[in-house]
Amino acid sequence: MAAVKKLYRSTKNRMLGGVCGGIAEYFGCDPTLIRLIYVALSLFTVAFPGIILYIICLLIIPNDPGYTDIV
């Protein structure tokens, strides 16, 4: 039986909320590439509401379960 991959916000590759870093970890690619694609889609297309989509993803995608917020 194959293990199910789950999408989490990254704690290691976090710039703002960890959304792009988590997507990069899920697909096994460089987080910088995901960020560049995201910015390009947000700036160069009118139909892609980038900031709204990022906020929605920030609210929906859970944090990495191995992450502890203890300082």
mmCIF file as Biopython writes it, N, C-alpha, C and O atoms, coordinates in Angstrom:
data_model
#
loop_
_atom_site.group_PDB
_atom_site.id
_atom_site.type_symbol
_atom_site.label_atom_id
_atom_site.label_alt_id
_atom_site.label_comp_id
_atom_site.label_asym_id
_atom_site.label_entity_id
_atom_site.label_seq_id
_atom_site.pdbx_PDB_ins_code
_atom_site.Cartn_x
_atom_site.Cartn_y
_atom_site.Cartn_z
_atom_site.occupancy
_atom_site.B_iso_or_equiv
_atom_site.auth_seq_id
_atom_site.auth_asym_id
_atom_site.pdbx_PDB_model_num
ATOM 1   N N  . MET A ? 1  ? 0.843  -1.180 0.000   1.0 0.0 1  A 1 
ATOM 2   C CA . MET A ? 1  ? 0.000  0.000  0.000   1.0 0.0 1  A 1 
ATOM 3   C C  . MET A ? 1  ? 0.889  1.244  0.000   1.0 0.0 1  A 1 
ATOM 4   O O  . MET A ? 1  ? 1.818  1.348  0.801   1.0 0.0 1  A 1 
ATOM 5   N N  . ALA A ? 2  ? 0.608  2.164  -0.879  1.0 0.0 2  A 1 
ATOM 6   C CA . ALA A ? 2  ? 1.405  3.379  -1.015  1.0 0.0 2  A 1 
ATOM 7   C C  . ALA A ? 2  ? 1.051  4.389  0.070   1.0 0.0 2  A 1 
ATOM 8   O O  . ALA A ? 2  ? -0.106 4.527  0.468   1.0 0.0 2  A 1 
ATOM 9   N N  . ALA A ? 3  ? 2.074  5.085  0.534   1.0 0.0 3  A 1 
ATOM 10  C CA . ALA A ? 3  ? 1.855  6.120  1.537   1.0 0.0 3  A 1 
ATOM 11  C C  . ALA A ? 3  ? 1.219  7.340  0.870   1.0 0.0 3  A 1 
ATOM 12  O O  . ALA A ? 3  ? 1.577  7.697  -0.253  1.0 0.0 3  A 1 
ATOM 13  N N  . VAL A ? 4  ? 0.297  7.963  1.550   1.0 0.0 4  A 1 
ATOM 14  C CA . VAL A ? 4  ? -0.403 9.137  1.028   1.0 0.0 4  A 1 
ATOM 15  C C  . VAL A ? 4  ? 0.426  10.378 1.359   1.0 0.0 4  A 1 
ATOM 16  O O  . VAL A ? 4  ? 0.762  10.621 2.518   1.0 0.0 4  A 1 
ATOM 17  N N  . LYS A ? 5  ? 0.751  11.161 0.324   1.0 0.0 5  A 1 
ATOM 18  C CA . LYS A ? 5  ? 1.451  12.426 0.547   1.0 0.0 5  A 1 
ATOM 19  C C  . LYS A ? 5  ? 0.430  13.485 0.946   1.0 0.0 5  A 1 
ATOM 20  O O  . LYS A ? 5  ? -0.662 13.554 0.382   1.0 0.0 5  A 1 
ATOM 21  N N  . LYS A ? 6  ? 0.791  14.294 1.906   1.0 0.0 6  A 1 
ATOM 22  C CA . LYS A ? 6  ? -0.086 15.375 2.348   1.0 0.0 6  A 1 
ATOM 23  C C  . LYS A ? 6  ? 0.617  16.704 2.144   1.0 0.0 6  A 1 
ATOM 24  O O  . LYS A ? 6  ? 1.839  16.810 2.256   1.0 0.0 6  A 1 
ATOM 25  N N  . LEU A ? 7  ? -0.179 17.707 1.844   1.0 0.0 7  A 1 
ATOM 26  C CA . LEU A ? 7  ? 0.334  19.054 1.618   1.0 0.0 7  A 1 
ATOM 27  C C  . LEU A ? 7  ? 0.289  19.824 2.937   1.0 0.0 7  A 1 
ATOM 28  O O  . LEU A ? 7  ? -0.766 19.963 3.556   1.0 0.0 7  A 1 
ATOM 29  N N  . TYR A ? 8  ? 1.456  20.322 3.353   1.0 0.0 8  A 1 
ATOM 30  C CA . TYR A ? 8  ? 1.571  21.134 4.558   1.0 0.0 8  A 1 
ATOM 31  C C  . TYR A ? 8  ? 2.336  22.403 4.227   1.0 0.0 8  A 1 
ATOM 32  O O  . TYR A ? 8  ? 3.116  22.440 3.276   1.0 0.0 8  A 1 
ATOM 33  N N  . ARG A ? 9  ? 2.106  23.446 5.021   1.0 0.0 9  A 1 
ATOM 34  C CA . ARG A ? 9  ? 2.922  24.652 4.896   1.0 0.0 9  A 1 
ATOM 35  C C  . ARG A ? 9  ? 4.298  24.341 5.459   1.0 0.0 9  A 1 
ATOM 36  O O  . ARG A ? 9  ? 4.414  23.700 6.504   1.0 0.0 9  A 1 
ATOM 37  N N  . SER A ? 10 ? 5.323  24.785 4.785   1.0 0.0 10 A 1 
ATOM 38  C CA . SER A ? 10 ? 6.691  24.467 5.165   1.0 0.0 10 A 1 
ATOM 39  C C  . SER A ? 10 ? 7.129  25.266 6.379   1.0 0.0 10 A 1 
ATOM 40  O O  . SER A ? 10 ? 6.729  26.415 6.571   1.0 0.0 10 A 1 
ATOM 41  N N  . THR A ? 11 ? 7.958  24.632 7.191   1.0 0.0 11 A 1 
ATOM 42  C CA . THR A ? 11 ? 8.581  25.341 8.304   1.0 0.0 11 A 1 
ATOM 43  C C  . THR A ? 11 ? 10.059 25.588 8.015   1.0 0.0 11 A 1 
ATOM 44  O O  . THR A ? 11 ? 10.675 26.455 8.636   1.0 0.0 11 A 1 
ATOM 45  N N  . LYS A ? 12 ? 10.629 24.836 7.082   1.0 0.0 12 A 1 
ATOM 46  C CA . LYS A ? 12 ? 12.041 24.997 6.729   1.0 0.0 12 A 1 
ATOM 47  C C  . LYS A ? 12 ? 12.224 26.009 5.605   1.0 0.0 12 A 1 
ATOM 48  O O  . LYS A ? 12 ? 13.179 26.786 5.629   1.0 0.0 12 A 1 
ATOM 49  N N  . ASN A ? 13 ? 11.327 26.014 4.621   1.0 0.0 13 A 1 
ATOM 50  C CA . ASN A ? 13 ? 11.432 26.885 3.462   1.0 0.0 13 A 1 
ATOM 51  C C  . ASN A ? 13 ? 10.390 27.990 3.521   1.0 0.0 13 A 1 
ATOM 52  O O  . ASN A ? 13 ? 9.664  28.218 2.554   1.0 0.0 13 A 1 
ATOM 53  N N  . ARG A ? 14 ? 10.318 28.660 4.629   1.0 0.0 14 A 1 
ATOM 54  C CA . ARG A ? 14 ? 9.282  29.671 4.858   1.0 0.0 14 A 1 
ATOM 55  C C  . ARG A ? 14 ? 9.830  31.065 4.592   1.0 0.0 14 A 1 
ATOM 56  O O  . ARG A ? 14 ? 10.874 31.451 5.119   1.0 0.0 14 A 1 
ATOM 57  N N  . MET A ? 15 ? 9.096  31.825 3.753   1.0 0.0 15 A 1 
ATOM 58  C CA . MET A ? 15 ? 9.423  33.238 3.552   1.0 0.0 15 A 1 
ATOM 59  C C  . MET A ? 15 ? 8.353  34.086 4.233   1.0 0.0 15 A 1 
ATOM 60  O O  . MET A ? 15 ? 8.669  34.943 5.059   1.0 0.0 15 A 1 
ATOM 61  N N  . LEU A ? 16 ? 7.093  33.849 3.889   1.0 0.0 16 A 1 
ATOM 62  C CA . LEU A ? 16 ? 5.982  34.542 4.547   1.0 0.0 16 A 1 
ATOM 63  C C  . LEU A ? 16 ? 5.202  33.551 5.401   1.0 0.0 16 A 1 
ATOM 64  O O  . LEU A ? 16 ? 5.338  33.524 6.624   1.0 0.0 16 A 1 
ATOM 65  N N  . GLY A ? 17 ? 4.390  32.741 4.744   1.0 0.0 17 A 1 
ATOM 66  C CA . GLY A ? 17 ? 3.560  31.791 5.472   1.0 0.0 17 A 1 
ATOM 67  C C  . GLY A ? 17 ? 3.942  30.345 5.238   1.0 0.0 17 A 1 
ATOM 68  O O  . GLY A ? 17 ? 3.391  29.452 5.881   1.0 0.0 17 A 1 
ATOM 69  N N  . GLY A ? 18 ? 4.876  30.094 4.330   1.0 0.0 18 A 1 
ATOM 70  C CA . GLY A ? 18 ? 5.303  28.731 4.050   1.0 0.0 18 A 1 
ATOM 71  C C  . GLY A ? 18 ? 4.488  28.017 2.993   1.0 0.0 18 A 1 
ATOM 72  O O  . GLY A ? 18 ? 4.661  26.815 2.787   1.0 0.0 18 A 1 
ATOM 73  N N  . VAL A ? 19 ? 3.598  28.737 2.315   1.0 0.0 19 A 1 
ATOM 74  C CA . VAL A ? 19 ? 2.730  28.113 1.313   1.0 0.0 19 A 1 
ATOM 75  C C  . VAL A ? 19 ? 3.543  27.639 0.115   1.0 0.0 19 A 1 
ATOM 76  O O  . VAL A ? 19 ? 3.443  26.474 -0.270  1.0 0.0 19 A 1 
ATOM 77  N N  . CYS A ? 20 ? 4.341  28.513 -0.478  1.0 0.0 20 A 1 
ATOM 78  C CA . CYS A ? 20 ? 5.136  28.131 -1.652  1.0 0.0 20 A 1 
ATOM 79  C C  . CYS A ? 20 ? 6.190  27.089 -1.290  1.0 0.0 20 A 1 
ATOM 80  O O  . CYS A ? 20 ? 6.467  26.187 -2.080  1.0 0.0 20 A 1 
ATOM 81  N N  . GLY A ? 21 ? 6.775  27.207 -0.112  1.0 0.0 21 A 1 
ATOM 82  C CA . GLY A ? 21 ? 7.744  26.205 0.344   1.0 0.0 21 A 1 
ATOM 83  C C  . GLY A ? 21 ? 7.093  24.847 0.541   1.0 0.0 21 A 1 
ATOM 84  O O  . GLY A ? 21 ? 7.694  23.821 0.223   1.0 0.0 21 A 1 
ATOM 85  N N  . GLY A ? 22 ? 5.876  24.828 1.058   1.0 0.0 22 A 1 
ATOM 86  C CA . GLY A ? 22 ? 5.158  23.570 1.245   1.0 0.0 22 A 1 
ATOM 87  C C  . GLY A ? 22 ? 4.774  22.927 -0.075  1.0 0.0 22 A 1 
ATOM 88  O O  . GLY A ? 22 ? 4.837  21.705 -0.212  1.0 0.0 22 A 1 
ATOM 89  N N  . ILE A ? 23 ? 4.375  23.738 -1.049  1.0 0.0 23 A 1 
ATOM 90  C CA . ILE A ? 23 ? 4.056  23.210 -2.375  1.0 0.0 23 A 1 
ATOM 91  C C  . ILE A ? 23 ? 5.306  22.635 -3.019  1.0 0.0 23 A 1 
ATOM 92  O O  . ILE A ? 23 ? 5.245  21.587 -3.662  1.0 0.0 23 A 1 
ATOM 93  N N  . ALA A ? 24 ? 6.444  23.310 -2.854  1.0 0.0 24 A 1 
ATOM 94  C CA . ALA A ? 24 ? 7.705  22.809 -3.399  1.0 0.0 24 A 1 
ATOM 95  C C  . ALA A ? 24 ? 8.108  21.492 -2.741  1.0 0.0 24 A 1 
ATOM 96  O O  . ALA A ? 24 ? 8.571  20.584 -3.430  1.0 0.0 24 A 1 
ATOM 97  N N  . GLU A ? 25 ? 7.944  21.371 -1.444  1.0 0.0 25 A 1 
ATOM 98  C CA . GLU A ? 25 ? 8.259  20.116 -0.759  1.0 0.0 25 A 1 
ATOM 99  C C  . GLU A ? 25 ? 7.334  18.997 -1.224  1.0 0.0 25 A 1 
ATOM 100 O O  . GLU A ? 25 ? 7.770  17.854 -1.361  1.0 0.0 25 A 1 
ATOM 101 N N  . TYR A ? 26 ? 6.077  19.307 -1.465  1.0 0.0 26 A 1 
ATOM 102 C CA . TYR A ? 26 ? 5.112  18.317 -1.916  1.0 0.0 26 A 1 
ATOM 103 C C  . TYR A ? 26 ? 5.493  17.755 -3.287  1.0 0.0 26 A 1 
ATOM 104 O O  . TYR A ? 26 ? 5.416  16.547 -3.512  1.0 0.0 26 A 1 
ATOM 105 N N  . PHE A ? 27 ? 5.902  18.636 -4.197  1.0 0.0 27 A 1 
ATOM 106 C CA . PHE A ? 27 ? 6.265  18.207 -5.550  1.0 0.0 27 A 1 
ATOM 107 C C  . PHE A ? 27 ? 7.736  17.846 -5.688  1.0 0.0 27 A 1 
ATOM 108 O O  . PHE A ? 27 ? 8.150  17.358 -6.740  1.0 0.0 27 A 1 
ATOM 109 N N  . GLY A ? 28 ? 8.535  18.075 -4.650  1.0 0.0 28 A 1 
ATOM 110 C CA . GLY A ? 28 ? 9.946  17.711 -4.673  1.0 0.0 28 A 1 
ATOM 111 C C  . GLY A ? 28 ? 10.781 18.596 -5.592  1.0 0.0 28 A 1 
ATOM 112 O O  . GLY A ? 28 ? 11.649 18.102 -6.313  1.0 0.0 28 A 1 
ATOM 113 N N  . CYS A ? 29 ? 10.525 19.893 -5.569  1.0 0.0 29 A 1 
ATOM 114 C CA . CYS A ? 29 ? 11.306 20.810 -6.404  1.0 0.0 29 A 1 
ATOM 115 C C  . CYS A ? 29 ? 11.797 21.980 -5.555  1.0 0.0 29 A 1 
ATOM 116 O O  . CYS A ? 29 ? 11.526 22.057 -4.356  1.0 0.0 29 A 1 
ATOM 117 N N  . ASP A ? 30 ? 12.516 22.878 -6.198  1.0 0.0 30 A 1 
ATOM 118 C CA . ASP A ? 30 ? 13.112 24.027 -5.522  1.0 0.0 30 A 1 
ATOM 119 C C  . ASP A ? 30 ? 12.032 25.058 -5.162  1.0 0.0 30 A 1 
ATOM 120 O O  . ASP A ? 30 ? 11.238 25.430 -6.027  1.0 0.0 30 A 1 
ATOM 121 N N  . PRO A ? 31 ? 11.983 25.526 -3.909  1.0 0.0 31 A 1 
ATOM 122 C CA . PRO A ? 31 ? 10.980 26.512 -3.525  1.0 0.0 31 A 1 
ATOM 123 C C  . PRO A ? 31 ? 11.117 27.837 -4.269  1.0 0.0 31 A 1 
ATOM 124 O O  . PRO A ? 31 ? 10.122 28.533 -4.473  1.0 0.0 31 A 1 
ATOM 125 N N  . THR A ? 32 ? 12.320 28.191 -4.672  1.0 0.0 32 A 1 
ATOM 126 C CA . THR A ? 32 ? 12.512 29.428 -5.417  1.0 0.0 32 A 1 
ATOM 127 C C  . THR A ? 32 ? 11.798 29.367 -6.759  1.0 0.0 32 A 1 
ATOM 128 O O  . THR A ? 32 ? 11.247 30.369 -7.214  1.0 0.0 32 A 1 
ATOM 129 N N  . LEU A ? 33 ? 11.802 28.218 -7.390  1.0 0.0 33 A 1 
ATOM 130 C CA . LEU A ? 33 ? 11.103 28.037 -8.660  1.0 0.0 33 A 1 
ATOM 131 C C  . LEU A ? 33 ? 9.595  28.232 -8.485  1.0 0.0 33 A 1 
ATOM 132 O O  . LEU A ? 33 ? 8.956  28.885 -9.310  1.0 0.0 33 A 1 
ATOM 133 N N  . ILE A ? 34 ? 9.033  27.677 -7.433  1.0 0.0 34 A 1 
ATOM 134 C CA . ILE A ? 34 ? 7.607  27.835 -7.152  1.0 0.0 34 A 1 
ATOM 135 C C  . ILE A ? 34 ? 7.280  29.306 -6.887  1.0 0.0 34 A 1 
ATOM 136 O O  . ILE A ? 34 ? 6.263  29.815 -7.359  1.0 0.0 34 A 1 
ATOM 137 N N  . ARG A ? 35 ? 8.137  29.977 -6.137  1.0 0.0 35 A 1 
ATOM 138 C CA . ARG A ? 35 ? 7.911  31.402 -5.851  1.0 0.0 35 A 1 
ATOM 139 C C  . ARG A ? 35 ? 7.962  32.243 -7.122  1.0 0.0 35 A 1 
ATOM 140 O O  . ARG A ? 35 ? 7.148  33.149 -7.301  1.0 0.0 35 A 1 
ATOM 141 N N  . LEU A ? 36 ? 8.916  31.947 -8.003  1.0 0.0 36 A 1 
ATOM 142 C CA . LEU A ? 36 ? 9.019  32.689 -9.259  1.0 0.0 36 A 1 
ATOM 143 C C  . LEU A ? 36 ? 7.796  32.467 -10.141 1.0 0.0 36 A 1 
ATOM 144 O O  . LEU A ? 36 ? 7.287  33.412 -10.744 1.0 0.0 36 A 1 
ATOM 145 N N  . ILE A ? 37 ? 7.326  31.241 -10.221 1.0 0.0 37 A 1 
ATOM 146 C CA . ILE A ? 37 ? 6.124  30.932 -10.996 1.0 0.0 37 A 1 
ATOM 147 C C  . ILE A ? 37 ? 4.921  31.667 -10.409 1.0 0.0 37 A 1 
ATOM 148 O O  . ILE A ? 37 ? 4.111  32.235 -11.142 1.0 0.0 37 A 1 
ATOM 149 N N  . TYR A ? 38 ? 4.813  31.651 -9.093  1.0 0.0 38 A 1 
ATOM 150 C CA . TYR A ? 38 ? 3.697  32.322 -8.415  1.0 0.0 38 A 1 
ATOM 151 C C  . TYR A ? 38 ? 3.707  33.828 -8.693  1.0 0.0 38 A 1 
ATOM 152 O O  . TYR A ? 38 ? 2.670  34.410 -9.010  1.0 0.0 38 A 1 
ATOM 153 N N  . VAL A ? 39 ? 4.871  34.449 -8.576  1.0 0.0 39 A 1 
ATOM 154 C CA . VAL A ? 39 ? 4.981  35.890 -8.809  1.0 0.0 39 A 1 
ATOM 155 C C  . VAL A ? 39 ? 4.684  36.218 -10.270 1.0 0.0 39 A 1 
ATOM 156 O O  . VAL A ? 39 ? 3.992  37.195 -10.559 1.0 0.0 39 A 1 
ATOM 157 N N  . ALA A ? 40 ? 5.204  35.405 -11.195 1.0 0.0 40 A 1 
ATOM 158 C CA . ALA A ? 40 ? 4.954  35.645 -12.613 1.0 0.0 40 A 1 
ATOM 159 C C  . ALA A ? 40 ? 3.464  35.541 -12.927 1.0 0.0 40 A 1 
ATOM 160 O O  . ALA A ? 40 ? 2.924  36.378 -13.651 1.0 0.0 40 A 1 
ATOM 161 N N  . LEU A ? 41 ? 2.798  34.522 -12.390 1.0 0.0 41 A 1 
ATOM 162 C CA . LEU A ? 41 ? 1.360  34.383 -12.614 1.0 0.0 41 A 1 
ATOM 163 C C  . LEU A ? 41 ? 0.586  35.546 -11.991 1.0 0.0 41 A 1 
ATOM 164 O O  . LEU A ? 41 ? -0.394 36.023 -12.563 1.0 0.0 41 A 1 
ATOM 165 N N  . SER A ? 42 ? 1.025  35.991 -10.835 1.0 0.0 42 A 1 
ATOM 166 C CA . SER A ? 42 ? 0.327  37.090 -10.164 1.0 0.0 42 A 1 
ATOM 167 C C  . SER A ? 42 ? 0.491  38.414 -10.902 1.0 0.0 42 A 1 
ATOM 168 O O  . SER A ? 42 ? -0.446 39.209 -10.971 1.0 0.0 42 A 1 
ATOM 169 N N  . LEU A ? 43 ? 1.670  38.651 -11.449 1.0 0.0 43 A 1 
ATOM 170 C CA . LEU A ? 43 ? 1.928  39.941 -12.099 1.0 0.0 43 A 1 
ATOM 171 C C  . LEU A ? 43 ? 1.460  40.011 -13.538 1.0 0.0 43 A 1 
ATOM 172 O O  . LEU A ? 43 ? 0.999  41.061 -13.986 1.0 0.0 43 A 1 
ATOM 173 N N  . PHE A ? 44 ? 1.570  38.912 -14.271 1.0 0.0 44 A 1 
ATOM 174 C CA . PHE A ? 44 ? 1.351  38.968 -15.706 1.0 0.0 44 A 1 
ATOM 175 C C  . PHE A ? 44 ? -0.012 38.481 -16.168 1.0 0.0 44 A 1 
ATOM 176 O O  . PHE A ? 44 ? -0.293 38.508 -17.367 1.0 0.0 44 A 1 
ATOM 177 N N  . THR A ? 45 ? -0.857 38.042 -15.264 1.0 0.0 45 A 1 
ATOM 178 C CA . THR A ? 45 ? -2.205 37.645 -15.669 1.0 0.0 45 A 1 
ATOM 179 C C  . THR A ? 45 ? -3.226 38.378 -14.825 1.0 0.0 45 A 1 
ATOM 180 O O  . THR A ? 45 ? -3.055 38.534 -13.616 1.0 0.0 45 A 1 
ATOM 181 N N  . VAL A ? 46 ? -4.267 38.817 -15.458 1.0 0.0 46 A 1 
ATOM 182 C CA . VAL A ? 46 ? -5.325 39.537 -14.751 1.0 0.0 46 A 1 
ATOM 183 C C  . VAL A ? 46 ? -6.256 38.554 -14.052 1.0 0.0 46 A 1 
ATOM 184 O O  . VAL A ? 46 ? -6.847 38.888 -13.025 1.0 0.0 46 A 1 
ATOM 185 N N  . ALA A ? 47 ? -6.394 37.355 -14.591 1.0 0.0 47 A 1 
ATOM 186 C CA . ALA A ? 47 ? -7.346 36.386 -14.064 1.0 0.0 47 A 1 
ATOM 187 C C  . ALA A ? 47 ? -6.804 35.635 -12.852 1.0 0.0 47 A 1 
ATOM 188 O O  . ALA A ? 47 ? -7.519 34.810 -12.283 1.0 0.0 47 A 1 
ATOM 189 N N  . PHE A ? 48 ? -5.574 35.892 -12.442 1.0 0.0 48 A 1 
ATOM 190 C CA . PHE A ? 48 ? -4.963 35.167 -11.323 1.0 0.0 48 A 1 
ATOM 191 C C  . PHE A ? 48 ? -4.842 36.090 -10.119 1.0 0.0 48 A 1 
ATOM 192 O O  . PHE A ? 48 ? -3.870 36.837 -10.012 1.0 0.0 48 A 1 
ATOM 193 N N  . PRO A ? 49 ? -5.814 36.052 -9.212  1.0 0.0 49 A 1 
ATOM 194 C CA . PRO A ? 49 ? -5.756 36.931 -8.031  1.0 0.0 49 A 1 
ATOM 195 C C  . PRO A ? 49 ? -4.764 36.393 -6.991  1.0 0.0 49 A 1 
ATOM 196 O O  . PRO A ? 49 ? -5.149 35.698 -6.051  1.0 0.0 49 A 1 
ATOM 197 N N  . GLY A ? 50 ? -3.512 36.719 -7.172  1.0 0.0 50 A 1 
ATOM 198 C CA . GLY A ? 50 ? -2.427 36.128 -6.398  1.0 0.0 50 A 1 
ATOM 199 C C  . GLY A ? 50 ? -2.508 36.319 -4.901  1.0 0.0 50 A 1 
ATOM 200 O O  . GLY A ? 50 ? -2.351 35.355 -4.152  1.0 0.0 50 A 1 
ATOM 201 N N  . ILE A ? 51 ? -2.745 37.524 -4.447  1.0 0.0 51 A 1 
ATOM 202 C CA . ILE A ? 51 ? -2.748 37.789 -3.006  1.0 0.0 51 A 1 
ATOM 203 C C  . ILE A ? 51 ? -3.924 37.095 -2.330  1.0 0.0 51 A 1 
ATOM 204 O O  . ILE A ? 51 ? -3.782 36.534 -1.244  1.0 0.0 51 A 1 
ATOM 205 N N  . ILE A ? 52 ? -5.068 37.134 -2.968  1.0 0.0 52 A 1 
ATOM 206 C CA . ILE A ? 52 ? -6.250 36.477 -2.392  1.0 0.0 52 A 1 
ATOM 207 C C  . ILE A ? 52 ? -6.047 34.972 -2.320  1.0 0.0 52 A 1 
ATOM 208 O O  . ILE A ? 52 ? -6.374 34.348 -1.311  1.0 0.0 52 A 1 
ATOM 209 N N  . LEU A ? 53 ? -5.506 34.381 -3.393  1.0 0.0 53 A 1 
ATOM 210 C CA . LEU A ? 53 ? -5.250 32.940 -3.409  1.0 0.0 53 A 1 
ATOM 211 C C  . LEU A ? 53 ? -4.239 32.548 -2.336  1.0 0.0 53 A 1 
ATOM 212 O O  . LEU A ? 53 ? -4.407 31.519 -1.682  1.0 0.0 53 A 1 
ATOM 213 N N  . TYR A ? 54 ? -3.182 33.358 -2.145  1.0 0.0 54 A 1 
ATOM 214 C CA . TYR A ? 54 ? -2.175 33.059 -1.130  1.0 0.0 54 A 1 
ATOM 215 C C  . TYR A ? 54 ? -2.795 33.084 0.270   1.0 0.0 54 A 1 
ATOM 216 O O  . TYR A ? 54 ? -2.508 32.213 1.091   1.0 0.0 54 A 1 
ATOM 217 N N  . ILE A ? 55 ? -3.634 34.068 0.539   1.0 0.0 55 A 1 
ATOM 218 C CA . ILE A ? 55 ? -4.282 34.160 1.854   1.0 0.0 55 A 1 
ATOM 219 C C  . ILE A ? 55 ? -5.212 32.976 2.085   1.0 0.0 55 A 1 
ATOM 220 O O  . ILE A ? 55 ? -5.260 32.430 3.187   1.0 0.0 55 A 1 
ATOM 221 N N  . ILE A ? 56 ? -5.945 32.577 1.060   1.0 0.0 56 A 1 
ATOM 222 C CA . ILE A ? 56 ? -6.820 31.409 1.183   1.0 0.0 56 A 1 
ATOM 223 C C  . ILE A ? 56 ? -6.001 30.158 1.463   1.0 0.0 56 A 1 
ATOM 224 O O  . ILE A ? 56 ? -6.358 29.361 2.331   1.0 0.0 56 A 1 
ATOM 225 N N  . CYS A ? 57 ? -4.897 29.980 0.727   1.0 0.0 57 A 1 
ATOM 226 C CA . CYS A ? 57 ? -4.027 28.815 0.956   1.0 0.0 57 A 1 
ATOM 227 C C  . CYS A ? 57 ? -3.417 28.856 2.356   1.0 0.0 57 A 1 
ATOM 228 O O  . CYS A ? 57 ? -3.271 27.821 3.006   1.0 0.0 57 A 1 
ATOM 229 N N  . LEU A ? 58 ? -3.066 30.042 2.808   1.0 0.0 58 A 1 
ATOM 230 C CA . LEU A ? 58 ? -2.499 30.208 4.147   1.0 0.0 58 A 1 
ATOM 231 C C  . LEU A ? 58 ? -3.486 29.762 5.220   1.0 0.0 58 A 1 
ATOM 232 O O  . LEU A ? 58 ? -3.091 29.198 6.240   1.0 0.0 58 A 1 
ATOM 233 N N  . LEU A ? 59 ? -4.768 30.015 4.986   1.0 0.0 59 A 1 
ATOM 234 C CA . LEU A ? 59 ? -5.788 29.631 5.955   1.0 0.0 59 A 1 
ATOM 235 C C  . LEU A ? 59 ? -6.173 28.155 5.857   1.0 0.0 59 A 1 
ATOM 236 O O  . LEU A ? 59 ? -6.520 27.539 6.865   1.0 0.0 59 A 1 
ATOM 237 N N  . ILE A ? 60 ? -6.116 27.586 4.655   1.0 0.0 60 A 1 
ATOM 238 C CA . ILE A ? 60 ? -6.595 26.216 4.453   1.0 0.0 60 A 1 
ATOM 239 C C  . ILE A ? 60 ? -5.512 25.166 4.679   1.0 0.0 60 A 1 
ATOM 240 O O  . ILE A ? 60 ? -5.773 24.140 5.307   1.0 0.0 60 A 1 
ATOM 241 N N  . ILE A ? 61 ? -4.298 25.407 4.175   1.0 0.0 61 A 1 
ATOM 242 C CA . ILE A ? 61 ? -3.232 24.409 4.269   1.0 0.0 61 A 1 
ATOM 243 C C  . ILE A ? 61 ? -2.695 24.404 5.702   1.0 0.0 61 A 1 
ATOM 244 O O  . ILE A ? 61 ? -2.288 25.449 6.211   1.0 0.0 61 A 1 
ATOM 245 N N  . PRO A ? 62 ? -2.692 23.235 6.360   1.0 0.0 62 A 1 
ATOM 246 C CA . PRO A ? 62 ? -2.219 23.181 7.749   1.0 0.0 62 A 1 
ATOM 247 C C  . PRO A ? 62 ? -0.699 23.285 7.841   1.0 0.0 62 A 1 
ATOM 248 O O  . PRO A ? 62 ? 0.017  23.002 6.881   1.0 0.0 62 A 1 
ATOM 249 N N  . ASN A ? 63 ? -0.227 23.693 9.005   1.0 0.0 63 A 1 
ATOM 250 C CA . ASN A ? 63 ? 1.194  23.750 9.286   1.0 0.0 63 A 1 
ATOM 251 C C  . ASN A ? 63 ? 1.758  22.337 9.357   1.0 0.0 63 A 1 
ATOM 252 O O  . ASN A ? 63 ? 1.022  21.382 9.605   1.0 0.0 63 A 1 
ATOM 253 N N  . ASP A ? 64 ? 3.046  22.205 9.144   1.0 0.0 64 A 1 
ATOM 254 C CA . ASP A ? 64 ? 3.728  20.917 9.249   1.0 0.0 64 A 1 
ATOM 255 C C  . ASP A ? 64 ? 3.511  20.360 10.658  1.0 0.0 64 A 1 
ATOM 256 O O  . ASP A ? 64 ? 3.782  21.057 11.635  1.0 0.0 64 A 1 
ATOM 257 N N  . PRO A ? 65 ? 3.022  19.100 10.786  1.0 0.0 65 A 1 
ATOM 258 C CA . PRO A ? 65 ? 2.715  18.567 12.122  1.0 0.0 65 A 1 
ATOM 259 C C  . PRO A ? 65 ? 3.942  18.386 12.999  1.0 0.0 65 A 1 
ATOM 260 O O  . PRO A ? 65 ? 3.809  18.297 14.220  1.0 0.0 65 A 1 
ATOM 261 N N  . GLY A ? 66 ? 5.120  18.329 12.419  1.0 0.0 66 A 1 
ATOM 262 C CA . GLY A ? 66 ? 6.345  18.194 13.206  1.0 0.0 66 A 1 
ATOM 263 C C  . GLY A ? 66 ? 6.850  19.518 13.738  1.0 0.0 66 A 1 
ATOM 264 O O  . GLY A ? 66 ? 7.866  19.561 14.431  1.0 0.0 66 A 1 
ATOM 265 N N  . TYR A ? 67 ? 6.152  20.601 13.424  1.0 0.0 67 A 1 
ATOM 266 C CA . TYR A ? 67 ? 6.584  21.948 13.796  1.0 0.0 67 A 1 
ATOM 267 C C  . TYR A ? 67 ? 6.096  22.276 15.200  1.0 0.0 67 A 1 
ATOM 268 O O  . TYR A ? 67 ? 4.921  22.099 15.524  1.0 0.0 67 A 1 
ATOM 269 N N  . THR A ? 68 ? 7.020  22.756 16.028  1.0 0.0 68 A 1 
ATOM 270 C CA . THR A ? 68 ? 6.628  23.252 17.345  1.0 0.0 68 A 1 
ATOM 271 C C  . THR A ? 68 ? 6.919  24.745 17.396  1.0 0.0 68 A 1 
ATOM 272 O O  . THR A ? 68 ? 7.976  25.189 16.948  1.0 0.0 68 A 1 
ATOM 273 N N  . ASP A ? 69 ? 6.006  25.505 17.929  1.0 0.0 69 A 1 
ATOM 274 C CA . ASP A ? 69 ? 6.107  26.961 17.963  1.0 0.0 69 A 1 
ATOM 275 C C  . ASP A ? 69 ? 6.741  27.445 19.256  1.0 0.0 69 A 1 
ATOM 276 O O  . ASP A ? 69 ? 6.494  28.572 19.684  1.0 0.0 69 A 1 
ATOM 277 N N  . ILE A ? 70 ? 7.552  26.607 19.881  1.0 0.0 70 A 1 
ATOM 278 C CA . ILE A ? 70 ? 8.200  26.994 21.144  1.0 0.0 70 A 1 
ATOM 279 C C  . ILE A ? 70 ? 9.491  27.713 20.835  1.0 0.0 70 A 1 
ATOM 280 O O  . ILE A ? 70 ? 10.315 27.221 20.065  1.0 0.0 70 A 1 
ATOM 281 N N  . VAL A ? 71 ? 9.673  28.888 21.439  1.0 0.0 71 A 1 
ATOM 282 C CA . VAL A ? 71 ? 10.862 29.692 21.180  1.0 0.0 71 A 1 
ATOM 283 C C  . VAL A ? 71 ? 11.873 29.466 22.264  1.0 0.0 71 A 1 
ATOM 284 O O  . VAL A ? 71 ? 12.954 30.054 22.233  1.0 0.0 71 A 1 
#
